[in-house]
Amino acid sequence: MRAEEQQNGKWAPWWVYLVVILGCNYVKQYLVQDLPVVVNAAITIVLVGALFLAITVVYRSVRDAGR
């Protein structure tokens, strides 16, 4: 089964999430490297959740606009 057949169109391809989240986390680590671990972890959780939501919303809007 191909990836397009498995995907029901609600989610962006896995590699989009991976690239965006890893890239943003790399920048975040550079900016908050001196903060305590607990604060850094909290920022990471919020950042990943927000990015996941944003990627999904943008993907769905772009996909729906193309129809």
N, C-alpha and C positions, 0 to 999 in steps of 0.2 A: 504494500500500500504506500502510495506516495504521500509526502508531507502535506500537500495541498488537499488530498482526499481525507486525511486524518483531521485536518484543521477545519473547524466549522465556521471560520471567518470572524469569530469574536476576538481573537487574540492575534497580535503581531507575531511574526516569526521569532523563535526563541533567541536567535542571534542578535536581534535588535535590542531586546531587553538586556542581554549580556553586555554588548558594547557600550550602550548608554550608561548603564548602572556602574560598570567597572570604570569607565572614564570619569564619571562624576564623583565616584568614591575616591579615585586617585587625586583629583583636585581638592576634595574635601579633606583628605588626609594631610595634604600640604598646608591647607589653611588653618586647621585646628590641631596640629600635631602637639601643641603644648598643653592642651586641655586634659583633664583627668579621663581615665578610660571609661568611666560610667557616662560622662557627658558625651564623649566621642561615640559610644555605642548608641546612645539615645538619638543623637543626630543622624547616625547611619540608618537606624530603623525608620525614622521619619522620612529621610531622604529617599530610601529605597521604595517605601510605600507611595510617596508622592510621584516618583519617577515612573513606577509601574502604572499608576493611575493615568498619568499624563501620556505615556506612550500608548496605552490602550485607547484613550479618548482620541488622540490624534490619528492613530491608525484607523479606527472605525470611521472617523469623519472623512478622512481621505478616501477610504474604500467606498463609503456610501456616496461621496461626491462623484466618483467615477462610474457609478451605475446609471 
